[in-house]
Amino acid sequence: MNDTTNARRFINSYNKIDSKMRALYNFKPSQSFSDMVRRSAQENSVIRKFEDELMDYARLRNAIVHQSMDGEIIAVPCDSVVEKIEYIEKLLYAPPTIGETMPDKRIVSVDEQMSVKQVLLLVARTNYSNLPVYGGKVMAGIVNNRRLVHEIGKVIDNGRDVDAFLSETPVGDILKESDLLTYYKYLSKADSLQKVLDAFEENKKLLAVVVSEHGIKGERIVNFITAADLTNVHKILEEY
């Protein structure tokens, strides 16, 4: 690969990243690449992740385009730098989506009239820790290990009969709307895979990213992406 090819590929990706930031955030024509990177990093997870590299690339770009008097390139990007900036460009323009990279899982759901005991037995048998709860065709909520332990703990603390509670209480009675807001993030199959990492980074209490066709609460859930899946998510992004 000759020097001209490396420089041309670098400048091509640099210009595309520049254009993408301007299109996404309506920056003024006068704003510099470095300034756009700093501002975009506050909103865009890809820019934020590669902020330091992009700042370095701004300086490298200036060295490449300002040629010496005889027209020779005075700075030549190495292969690894060209590959990295092209990778960043690709993530911005065509990021891998959840639906493309994460196969749908078998989702076990329960009826809201099932007893807490039946749900506990199902959790023990399947090892699934997030179970959608339905009342007919409408999802009433999601029951998880944390909610089950919390409710059983309250029964014990109050000196109530645990066996009676487990057998007689419908699981729908222990659901909390706040659990959906605190422990779950809804995303669609068309959302970028990077948004999964962002969700866990932004909410340390997150138990799972809930995936449906359009990322709308109440839609049929096709995937739960938990912390156990993050190693695979990172691997997919690295190999993309």
N, C-alpha and C positions, 0 to 999 in steps of 0.2 A: 504494500500500500504506500503510494508516494505522498510527499508532503502536501501537494496541492489537493489531493483527494481528501485527506484528513481535515484540512482547513475548510474545504468546501462543505463537507458533511457537518462539521461542527457549526459553521455559520448558519447552515440551513436549519438545523434543529434549534439553534439559539433564536433565530428569527421567528420560528413557529411558536416557541415558548413565549417570546415577547408578545406576539399577536394574540395568543390564547389568554394571557393575563389581561391584556387591554380589553378583549371581548368579554371576559368574565366579569370584570370589575369597573368597566368604563373609565379607565385611566385617561388622563389628558395626553395628547401627542407629545407634550414637552417633558413628561415624566420619564426619568431614567429607568433603565432595567433594574438597577440595584434598589431604587426606591420602590418600584412595583413589587419586587421580591419581598422586601420587608413588610409591605402592606398586605400582599396576598397571603403571606405565611400566617396571618391572623385568621384567615377564613378558609384556606385551602390546605388540606392535610398533606397532599403531595409536595406542594411548595414548602410547607413547614418542615417536612422530613428532609428535604434536600436544600434547605436554605443556605447553608454554609457553602455547599458545592456551587450553587448558582451564583453566589456572590463572587466566588473565585472565577467562575466562567465569565462574568462581566468584565473582569480585568483582563482575562485571557483574550476575550473577543476584541477589546480595544488594541491589544498588542498585535493581533492578527491583521486587523483591517488597516492599521496605520503602517503601511509598508515603507521600506527604505527607498531611497531616491531611485535606485535602479529597478524597483518593482518587485524585489524579492521579499518573500514572507519572512518576517523577523521572529515570529513565534509559531511553533508547530505543535498542535495538540497530539498527544500520544494516543495509541489505539484505545486504551482503557478509558481515557477521558471522552473520546468520541462515542464510545459505546455507552457510557454512563449518561451523557446528555441526550442521546437518542432514546435511551430507556426512559428518562424523565419525560421527554416529549410524548412517548407512547402512552405513558401512564396518564398524562393530561388529556390526550386526544381520544384514546381508545382503552380506558381502564378495564381490566377484567371484571366481569359482573358476578354477583353471587350465583345467579342461575346458570351461568356458563361453567362455573368452576366447582360449585358445591352441589353434589347430587341430593335430590330430595330424600328425606329420611322417613322411615315408618313412624308416624306420629300416633301414639296411643292416647285416646281421649276417654273421658268418663262422663256419665250423666250426673247432673247436679243432685239427683235423688239418691245416688249411691251413698252408702254409709261411709263414714271416715274409716272404719275398720276395713271395708272392702277396698278402699283406695290404698290404704297402707299395705294390704296384702298384694295389691297389684304392683305397687312400687317395689316391694321386696322381690316379687317374681320377675319383673321385667328390668329392674335396675334403672328405670327412667325416673328422673327427678323433677321433670316439668310436665304436668298433665293438663291439657286444656279441658275445661269443664263446660258442658253444654246443657242448655235447657231447651230441648227440642232441637231446632237447627241454629239456635242463637248461642254464641259462646258467652258464658256467664263470667268467665275468668280463667285464671291458671292457678292450679294448686301445686305447691312445691314442698320440698322437704322442710324448708325453713318455716313455712306456715303451719305445717302439720306438727312439728316439734313445739312451736310456740303455743298452739292451741292446747295440745296435750299437757304442756307444762303449766298452763293456767288452770286446767282442771285439777291437776295434782296440788298446786299451790292453794287452791280454794277448798281442798279436802273433799272434792266430789268423787263420785264413783267413775273411775276411768273406763271400766268395761262397759258401763251403761252409756257413757259419752260416745265411745267408739262405735258401739252397735246401733245407737238410736239417733245419732246426729247426721243429717245429710251433709255431704261435703259442700254443697252449695251454701250452707249456713255459715261456713267458716271463711268464705272468700272475702277478700278486701280489695276494693277498687284501687287503693294506694299501692298494692303490690305490683299492679301492671305498670304504674308510673315509675316505681322505684327500681324494680328488678328486671324489667324487660324493655327492649328497644325494638320497635317495629320497622322493618326494612322490606323492600320489594325485591323480587328476583332480578330486576333490572338495575338495582343499586350497585355501585362499585364495591368490590371486595375490600377496598381500603376503608370504606365506611364501617365495616365490622370492627376493624382495629380501632378506629376513632371512637366507636361506641364504648368499647371496654376501657379505653384511655380516659374518656370523659366521665364515666360513671364507674367508680371502683366497687359499687354494690351490685353491679349488673350480673345477673345469673345467666341470661341468654339473650341473643338477638333472635327475635321471632320473625321468620320469613314467610311472607305470603305473596300472592301474585302481584298485588299493587301496594303492599305495605300498609294496608288499612286494617284497623282493629275490627275484629268480627269476621274477617275473611278466613277461609280455610287455611290452616297453618300447614306449610309443606316442609319446614325445617326449623329446628332449634340449633343455633350455633352457640356453643358454650365455651368456656375458657379452655376446656380440653381440646377444642378444635383449633385453637390459635396457632399452634405449631404448624399445622397443615396450611393454614391461611398464609402464614409468613413464607412457607416453602413455595406455595403457588405464586406469590408475588415475586419472590426472588428468581423463579424460573421463567417468569412471564416474558 
